[in-house]
Amino acid sequence: MKNKLNIIFCGYRTWAINVINELKSHPRIDNYIICENHKSLNLLNLENFDVLITVGLSDELYDVCDNIETIGAHCAELDRYSYGTPIQLQIIDGLGETKHRIFKFVNPGKEEIRAHTHTREFSHEVSLSLDGTIENIFNNLTKTAITLFNKYLEDYPEISWKKWPEEKLKKIARKPRDSNIELMLGLKENFTTRSVYDFIRCLGDPYPNAFLEDEEGILKFKVVEYYTK
């Protein structure tokens, strides 16, 4: 029988809480605590825990990873999608499938924190479909995250870390103003009905919805359908 573990879970979004609720009954876990933010995490004595598992939080945890093994899950295969809004960026680029991976936090230093959301080291990975609505994708994300963290907990501490190939190309995190459909059409040299569909569907709630704007008002698109001929 492998040793029991004391775990810190970090997460606050609905899908993250669903993942945590599934993981907390893992047979390897002896005790656990759930933190919804960095402030509550700072109140803990990290020496009493074995692993910090974050579901959806990232930059805030670099200052604790020197004191406890800290892992997360990143939903992109290519390094260019390492920083911010990886789901939207991949869909807009036409990807229909990617990888969901366990990655390890290592503190890169204050100067580089904003440029690195992971250390390009990962252990477990599974395929992640990017088809369907944002709701569909988050359902997929929940399932794959549960699978990944369960595998990690079962294997710990015998974890094999692999190198995440570095790329010079970096995709910039999207901002609410980037949801403007006219801006998207202006940036794309060749757009199709499919690319417009992908743009709108990847910006479903809770993300800043795709929109059109004129002097009279703003038209938001929350739902979109696409049919092939």
C-alpha positions as CSV (number, residue, x, y, z in Angstrom):
1,M,0.0,0.0,0.0
2,K,1.4,3.4,-1.0
3,N,1.7,6.1,1.6
4,K,-1.4,8.3,2.2
5,L,-1.1,11.9,1.3
6,N,-2.1,15.3,2.7
7,I,-3.3,17.5,-0.1
8,I,-4.1,21.2,-0.7
9,F,-6.6,21.9,-3.4
10,C,-6.7,25.3,-4.9
11,G,-9.6,26.4,-7.2
12,Y,-12.8,28.5,-7.2
13,R,-14.5,28.2,-10.6
14,T,-17.5,25.9,-10.9
15,W,-15.7,23.4,-13.1
16,A,-12.7,23.4,-10.8
17,I,-14.8,22.7,-7.7
18,N,-16.4,19.8,-9.6
19,V,-12.9,18.4,-10.3
20,I,-11.9,18.8,-6.6
21,N,-15.1,17.1,-5.4
22,E,-14.2,14.1,-7.5
23,L,-10.5,14.0,-6.4
24,K,-10.9,14.4,-2.7
25,S,-12.2,10.8,-2.3
26,H,-9.1,9.3,-3.9
27,P,-7.8,6.4,-1.9
28,R,-4.3,7.9,-1.6
29,I,-5.6,11.0,0.2
30,D,-5.6,11.0,4.0
31,N,-6.4,14.6,4.6
32,Y,-7.2,17.6,2.4
33,I,-8.1,21.3,2.5
34,I,-9.6,23.5,-0.2
35,C,-8.4,27.0,-0.7
36,E,-10.3,29.3,-3.1
37,N,-7.6,32.0,-3.2
38,H,-4.1,33.0,-2.4
39,K,-5.0,34.7,0.9
40,S,-6.4,31.5,2.4
41,L,-3.4,29.5,1.1
42,N,-1.0,31.8,3.0
43,L,-2.7,30.9,6.3
44,L,-1.6,27.3,6.0
45,N,1.6,25.6,7.3
46,L,2.8,24.0,4.0
47,E,5.0,21.6,5.9
48,N,1.9,19.7,6.9
49,F,1.1,18.8,3.3
50,D,2.6,16.8,0.5
51,V,1.3,18.3,-2.7
52,L,-0.6,21.5,-3.7
53,I,-3.0,20.8,-6.6
54,T,-4.2,23.9,-8.3
55,V,-7.2,23.7,-10.7
56,G,-7.5,26.9,-12.7
57,L,-5.1,29.1,-10.7
58,S,-1.6,29.9,-11.9
59,D,0.4,33.0,-11.5
60,E,-0.5,33.5,-7.8
61,L,1.3,30.3,-6.8
62,Y,4.8,30.9,-7.8
63,D,5.8,32.2,-4.4
64,V,4.8,28.9,-2.6
65,C,6.1,26.3,-5.0
66,D,9.6,26.4,-3.5
67,N,8.1,25.1,-0.3
68,I,5.7,22.4,-1.5
69,E,5.4,20.4,-4.8
70,T,2.8,22.4,-6.8
71,I,1.1,21.1,-9.9
72,G,-1.6,22.3,-12.2
73,A,-3.1,21.2,-15.5
74,H,-2.6,23.2,-18.8
75,C,-4.8,22.7,-21.8
76,A,-2.4,23.2,-24.7
77,E,0.1,21.0,-26.4
78,L,2.2,23.8,-28.1
79,D,4.3,26.2,-26.0
80,R,3.0,29.2,-28.0
81,Y,-0.2,28.8,-26.0
82,S,1.5,28.9,-22.6
83,Y,0.3,32.3,-21.5
84,G,-3.3,33.1,-21.0
85,T,-6.6,32.2,-22.7
86,P,-5.2,29.0,-24.4
87,I,-8.6,27.5,-25.2
88,Q,-9.7,30.6,-27.2
89,L,-6.4,31.0,-28.9
90,Q,-6.3,27.4,-30.1
91,I,-9.9,27.4,-31.4
92,I,-9.4,30.7,-33.3
93,D,-6.2,29.2,-34.8
94,G,-8.4,26.3,-36.1
95,L,-7.3,23.5,-33.7
96,G,-10.0,20.9,-33.0
97,E,-8.0,18.9,-30.5
98,T,-5.1,19.5,-28.1
99,K,-3.5,18.0,-25.0
100,H,-4.4,18.4,-21.4
101,R,-1.2,18.0,-19.2
102,I,-0.1,18.0,-15.6
103,F,2.7,20.6,-15.2
104,K,5.0,21.4,-12.3
105,F,5.4,24.9,-10.9
106,V,9.0,26.1,-10.5
107,N,9.6,29.7,-9.5
108,P,11.4,31.3,-12.4
109,G,12.1,34.6,-10.6
110,K,10.0,37.8,-10.5
111,E,11.2,39.1,-13.9
112,E,10.0,36.1,-15.8
113,I,6.8,35.2,-13.9
114,R,4.5,37.1,-16.3
115,A,6.1,35.4,-19.3
116,H,5.9,31.8,-18.1
117,T,2.8,30.1,-16.8
118,H,4.6,26.8,-16.6
119,T,8.1,25.4,-16.6
120,R,7.8,23.3,-19.7
121,E,7.9,20.2,-17.7
122,F,4.9,17.8,-17.7
123,S,4.2,14.3,-16.5
124,H,0.8,12.9,-17.5
125,E,-1.2,13.9,-20.6
126,V,-4.5,13.1,-22.3
127,S,-6.2,14.3,-25.5
128,L,-8.7,17.2,-25.1
129,S,-11.4,17.9,-27.7
130,L,-12.0,21.6,-28.6
131,D,-15.2,20.9,-30.5
132,G,-18.7,22.2,-29.5
133,T,-19.7,25.0,-27.2
134,I,-17.7,26.4,-24.4
135,E,-19.9,24.4,-22.1
136,N,-19.1,21.2,-24.0
137,I,-15.3,22.1,-23.8
138,F,-15.5,22.7,-20.1
139,N,-17.3,19.4,-19.6
140,N,-14.4,17.8,-21.5
141,L,-11.9,19.8,-19.4
142,T,-13.5,18.6,-16.2
143,K,-13.3,14.9,-17.2
144,T,-9.7,15.1,-18.5
145,A,-8.5,17.0,-15.4
146,I,-10.0,14.3,-13.1
147,T,-8.3,11.6,-15.1
148,L,-4.9,13.5,-15.0
149,F,-4.9,14.2,-11.3
150,N,-6.0,10.7,-10.4
151,K,-3.1,9.3,-12.4
152,Y,-0.7,11.7,-10.7
153,L,-2.0,10.8,-7.2
154,E,-1.7,7.1,-8.0
155,D,1.9,7.4,-9.2
156,Y,3.2,9.9,-6.7
157,P,6.1,10.2,-5.7
158,E,7.4,8.2,-8.7
159,I,6.6,10.9,-11.2
160,S,8.5,11.1,-14.6
161,W,8.8,14.6,-15.9
162,K,9.2,15.3,-19.6
163,K,10.4,18.4,-21.4
164,W,7.9,20.8,-22.9
165,P,9.4,21.9,-26.2
166,E,10.0,25.6,-26.2
167,E,8.9,27.8,-29.1
168,K,10.0,31.3,-30.0
169,L,6.4,32.1,-31.1
170,K,4.3,33.4,-28.2
171,K,0.5,34.0,-28.4
172,I,-0.6,37.1,-26.5
173,A,-3.4,36.6,-23.9
174,R,-6.7,37.9,-25.2
175,K,-8.5,40.9,-23.8
176,P,-12.2,41.8,-23.8
177,R,-11.7,44.2,-26.7
178,D,-10.4,41.4,-28.8
179,S,-14.0,40.0,-28.9
180,N,-14.9,42.6,-31.5
181,I,-15.9,40.6,-34.6
182,E,-14.9,43.5,-37.0
183,L,-11.4,43.5,-35.4
184,M,-11.1,39.8,-35.9
185,L,-12.2,40.0,-39.6
186,G,-9.7,42.8,-40.1
187,L,-6.8,40.8,-38.7
188,K,-7.6,37.6,-40.6
189,E,-6.5,37.7,-44.2
190,N,-8.7,34.8,-45.2
191,F,-11.8,34.2,-43.1
192,T,-14.6,31.7,-43.6
193,T,-18.0,31.1,-42.1
194,R,-16.3,28.3,-40.1
195,S,-13.7,30.7,-38.7
196,V,-16.3,33.2,-37.7
197,Y,-18.3,30.4,-36.1
198,D,-15.2,29.3,-34.1
199,F,-14.6,32.8,-33.0
200,I,-18.1,33.3,-31.7
201,R,-18.4,29.8,-30.0
202,C,-15.2,30.1,-28.1
203,L,-16.4,33.3,-26.5
204,G,-19.5,32.0,-24.9
205,D,-20.3,32.8,-21.3
206,P,-18.4,33.3,-19.0
207,Y,-16.0,34.9,-21.4
208,P,-16.4,38.3,-23.0
209,N,-18.8,37.5,-25.8
210,A,-18.2,38.2,-29.4
211,F,-19.8,41.5,-30.4
212,L,-20.4,44.1,-33.0
213,E,-20.6,47.8,-32.1
214,D,-21.8,51.0,-33.7
215,E,-22.8,54.5,-32.5
216,E,-26.2,53.2,-31.4
217,G,-25.3,50.2,-29.4
218,I,-23.5,46.8,-28.9
219,L,-24.7,43.5,-30.3
220,K,-23.5,40.5,-28.4
221,F,-23.5,36.9,-29.7
222,K,-23.9,34.3,-27.0
223,V,-25.0,31.3,-29.1
224,V,-24.1,30.3,-32.6
225,E,-24.8,27.3,-34.9
226,Y,-22.9,26.1,-37.9
227,Y,-24.1,23.8,-40.7
228,T,-21.9,22.3,-43.5
229,K,-23.3,22.3,-47.0
